[in-house]
Each structure stands twice: as C-alpha cells, then as structure tokens.
Amino acid sequence: MTTPVTRFKHVDYLWDEAKATALGNDQVALFLYRSNILGADLRITNYGGGNTSCKTTEQDPLTGAEVEVMWVKGSGGDIGTLTRAGIAGLYTGRLRDLKKVYGGLADEDRMVGLFNHCIYDLDSKAPSIDTPLHGLLPFKHIDHLHPDALIAVAAAKDSQRITHEIWGDTMGWVPWQRPGFDLGLQLEKCLAENPGIRGIVLGSHGLFTWGDTSYECYLNSLEVIEMASEYIAQRVKKQGERVFGGQKVASLPATARLERAARLMPLLRGLASSEARQVGHFTDTDTVLQFINSHDLARLAPLGTSCPDHFLRTKIQPLVLELDPGEDLSDTPAVLEKLRPAFANYRAEYQAYYDAHKRPNSPAVRDPNPVIIIYPGVGMFSFAKDKQTTRVASEFYINAINVMRGAEAITEYTSLPRQEAFDIEYWLLEEAKLQRMPKEKPLSRKVAFVTGAGGGIGKAIADKLVEEGAVVVLSDIAEERLQEANATYKKDQSTYAVCDVTNAESIAAALAKACLAFGGVDIVVHSAGLAISKPLEEHSERDWDLLQNVLVKGQFALAQQSVAIMRAQGKGGDFISIASKNGLVSGPNNVGYGTAKAAQQHMARLLAAELGPDGIRVNTVNPDGVIIGSKIWEGAWAEGRAKAYGINVEDLPAHYAKRNLLNEIIRPEDIADGVFACVAVLTKTTGNIINVDGGMANAFVR
C-alpha cells in the first residue's frame, strides 16, 4: 500500500490508491493511469507535451522466449488523455541494437524509420522521436515532462550550476540538443557517469525522471518538480514588485478588458487570417497581465520561447500591439489602419527569419501570421486553425511566461538560438507529421452563431455545423435548454449565450460572447421563432407584435450587428434566414405568421443585394411541416393547424407527408442539411430560397 502524500503545494498529488489497486499488476494500465494524472496538471505538462513509458516482460510470439517490451506514448499523443490505442510497443533489445547502425547526428531522420523494425505490438501507434530517450535508459517506468519550473531551470543562464544547487548530486544535466537518437545516447552516458541520480535535466528542454514502479516514478517526478518550484517561488517572492522589472502599464478593470477584447477580436482575426481563416481565444489571467504589463516585456518577448513544444505551437515570438489600453476602438477603419502595419512587419520579420535559417531541403515557409498577440493592459489573444489548437497555444505561452519569470528570478532567461529553433520548427519529421493530419472538414475554421438553438430545428442546425467542422455559439432565450444542448458537444466545439432576439442589447451581448470565445462570426443562422395560427378575428395585436418582433425585427437586428463583425473581419460570411413555406403560400388562419415569414424572405433578398460586395451571402431556407422534433408544433400551433385542415393533431405528420410531392416526412435534420448546402456547397449563391418541404408545387419560387 502507498502512503498518501500531502506535502506538495506547487503540484497536484492525484494518485488514488483505490483506482491503482483496481488495476492490479497490469503495468501498462498503471503507466497509463500515471500518465493521465500527470497530464491533468498543466503546471507539469501541457496538452501534447512530454511522454511517458513503462517496460514489461512479454512472450515473443515467434520464439516463445521472454523479452522486454517498452510501451511508450506514440507520436502526436497527449499523456493527459492517453489510452492503450495511443501507445507504441517496441522490443527494447532491438531498439538498443540500433546503436550498432547509428551513423551520428546526420543519421537522425533515418533512425526514426528504423523504429518500425523494433515494433512488438502490431497495433502500435507510430513511435515518436523521443522513443530512444526512454529505450536507452534501463528503468521500468520513465516520465519525460515539461514542467514550468524545470524548464525555467533548464532555460536559465548557468543552468547546470543551478541544477546542482537545487538537487546536489542526485540529478544529472545534459546540454540542449534536439530530440533524437543521439540525445538518448547522451542520457545513457549521463546515467553511466552518475549512477545514483534520480533524474536528468535537459538544458532548455525539460525533465527525465524514473522509478521501479508506476507509483515510485510518479512520486519521484512530483518531488523533483516540487523542489524546483519551491526554489523559484522563494526567489520570485524576494523580487516582489520587481518581477519582470515591475509594472509599466496598468490593467483596465476586468469588465473593460472583456469589452475591448470582444470589440478588437474580429479585427485581429481578420488580419491574422490573411493566409487561412483562424479561430481565436482570449485570456487575461493574472499571470498573463503581470507579464504583458511589465517593463521587461519589450526585452523578453522578442527572445522567443525556449522549450521546443512551446514555440512549435506559439511561433518563435508574439506580436505586441502598440495600442494604448484606453485607445478608442469605435472607429473600425481607423483601428485597422493602426493594426495593419504591425501585422505586415510581423509577416516580413517571419519571412526574414525563414530566409536566414532555411536549409536546402526545408519545407516551404508556413503561414507568417502571429499566433500570440499581446495587448498590454488588456490581455493576450491567440489564433490558430481551431479552438483546441488556439486554446492550447495560449496555454503553452502561459507556460513560457512562467518559464521566463522563473528563469529571470534564478539568473537570466535564455532562449534557443534562432537556428536551433528553426531546425525544430521546420524539421522534416515535423513536416511529415503535419502532412499526415486528417483533411480538414468543409466548415473547419468557421464560427457559427445559431438562434433558437436550444432545441428543434436550431439544435439540429448546430449539430450539423459542428459535425462539418465549425465551432458554434448556441443562443436561445431559455438558459436551461441551452445548457442541455451545449452539453451534447465536446470541449472546444461550442459555447452558448442567452439571447432575446427582440432586444438589441441582448443580441450585442451574445455576439460579444461569440467574439470572445472564438474571435468573431462567419455563419449566422436566424432560427429563433414561434408560430401563431388564428383566424383574422381572433388574431390580437399582441400576437402580431410578437411575431414581427421575433421573426422580423429580430432578423434585422441580428443581421445589422453580425454584419458589422463580418465586415470588421473582412473575410465575407453567410447569413441564413429560417423562414417558411408559409411566406410564399397563402393559407387560412395564418395572416400574422405568413406575413412575418414573407417579410423575413424579402429582407434576406434585400440584404443579399446590399452585402454582396462584402462577400457576405444571404440565403433563406424554407421548411414546411417539420412536426417531429420541432418545438413550434407543441401546443396551440399544432392545434390551430389541425383545426384549419379539419384533422386531428396526431394526424398532422401523415397529413403533411402525404401532401408533398415526395410523400416524405420533413425532420429538423433535413433543414440542417439545407443550411449546410447554403454555407458549404452553394458557395456562389446569394439571395436564394431553398425549399425543404418534400416538394410543394404551390411554394415553387419560379
């Protein structure tokens, strides 16, 4: 039995003895458990960072002999979410035999291909470049982590001396070297020269620790990280207000920061999307503000990050905006004129960095736009291909901030030499990994805002857009429905905003949340609605006003505000009106609803005519008879339509199916397909009406 440890204050002790005991003596399961709880603490390692392993004795399927097999995180995995499917199983002996054919540093890329000849488990994930770092060490369980505190030590000037000062003779140290087979040899050599050590600090890189059991390895890792963290904490404490040279810029109040960020995000997003559309993220934590408001920002930011995992995701350095925290952002063209030169300079400097360091076989230059953008006094923005990537980039730069703060408190922060940084960023093996990435979905990189998304047609539309790669902001007047709807998606796929489309301020607040969450909007779908079916003499003025406010005024206000965001982004967009067949066809007991739907349809045509030069396409999808799964058919509306047709409510689905040309029941998912066609297939269509009604001849537009 293990003894619970409670002495840690800089890392989370998450080992649960009951869960570990339930895994028995399954060393692979225990290694995966250890990996997951290590990855749950971002101070220990970020998403996708580091790797872990264990070694077991297995029976060779060909010879029947007992052999040692190493199980290690595969290429591109994340230890926090690692499963059996994400690891590689290799013959340890064969991996070590590669030393006989290794030809030196120029042979590194070939060695990665040879890892495949060491595979024991045929279901293995592709082995990562760090595989030999684990395989050439003899320990049963090994952690390679990127804790902020350890990288601060590794990136500090005089790192080797500091390592000895903290841990004495119990820790080894190897200088910076790009990951690969030779670095594994250097770890092996370090251990041979220092046989009693508990771990090794990799200069400018990270940490290796180990143990005979998964628990011993876990505890060793935490203890080593805790010692470095406490060492740094004491020195940061002594600095007091002099951390990062002290404060240069005062932060705006929290509410003001969020307001300014929401207003600025679409402009930044548009500029950062000059090569390909990006999704945004914003953070203004105390850690971020301390750094971006400091005197040392101007000195430290251009140095770039140290740990390879950091700058692979954040680029070599951030863009620092030269905007006053109180700058007037209401004049969008004027603000853009101030921002454009900064982005142009950043792109030019990135191209110069590429040109100065490229090799004859380097991959082509990648998107030169910044990933991390800093606005002193306000916060930090990040932009990448999707929400997860941009959020992780932000987290990695916060790790880099922690590293810089720690290294500066110890001695002085040092970054990787530019050539070393370039060689990792444009490593052919890294390029090959990028080329293996799955093809992006049709709506990847796009942000959708859907009203009425708490259920029915609106939720079906949101489902379809997420399925096809978009991130979605769900809006509705009922928060409980929104929470339930939002819970059906994975992290980073969606958020929600309570929104009353009859209230312009409510729309503004919901769109601001969309900008803060994802950077702006590209697709806006007005699906919020209600239906009132009454004869003329029973139709009240209140009924009329409610229909006009939700369906018509709501569409107008939503278009007005969302189009302003699309124009600020400068990347075009889509506005979709969910109207109805009833806007085209005259029917009984329908004067208020039919009139409002006709207004929606014609407004869409008017908007299409006006917004075409901006690349904003406006189209209408006309449902009819969507009874199953549609909330407007609950209650009085269904009763009213049944009365108008002289049938029972329960007979409505069959009635509507029989009256269309295809004799089909129309479902919310069918309307969602119509929206998808408008935004992803009919990309040169605007001002159009798509009828999704099974074929109603009297609703044919032409």
Protein Blocks (a to p, Z undefined) as FASTA:
>chain_A
ZZddfkbfkbccfbdfklmmmnomafklmmmmmmmmmmmpmklocghiacdddddddddf
klopacdddddddehiafklgcfklpccddfklmmmmmmmpgbjklmmmmmmmmmmmpfb
lmbccddfklmmmmmpcbfbdcddddfklmmmmmpghklmmmmmmnommbccdddddedj
klmmmmmmmmmmmmmbgbdcdehibccdddfbfklmmmmmmmmmmmmmmmmmmmmmmnmm
mgghiafbdcddfklmmmmmmmmmmmmmmmmmmmbccdddddddfklmmmmmpmklmmmm
mnopfblmlmmmnojbdcdddbdfklcfklmmlmmmmmmmmmmmmmmmmmmmmmmmpcfk
lccdddfbdfbdcdehiaccdddfbfklmmmmmmmmmmmmmmmmmmmmmmoccdddfklm
mmmmmgfklmmmmmmpccddfkgoiacddehklgcjllmmmmmmmmnopacddddfblkl
mmmmmmmpcehkaccddddfkbmklmmmmmmmmmmmnopafbdcdfbdcdddddfklmcf
klmmmmmmmmmmmmmmmmmmmmmmmmmnongpadddddbfklmpccehilmmmmmmmmmm
mmmmmmmmmmmmnopacdddddehilghpaklgcjllmmmmmmnopafklmmmmmmmmpm
nlpacdfklmmmmmmmmmmmmmmbghiacddehpaaklpfZZ
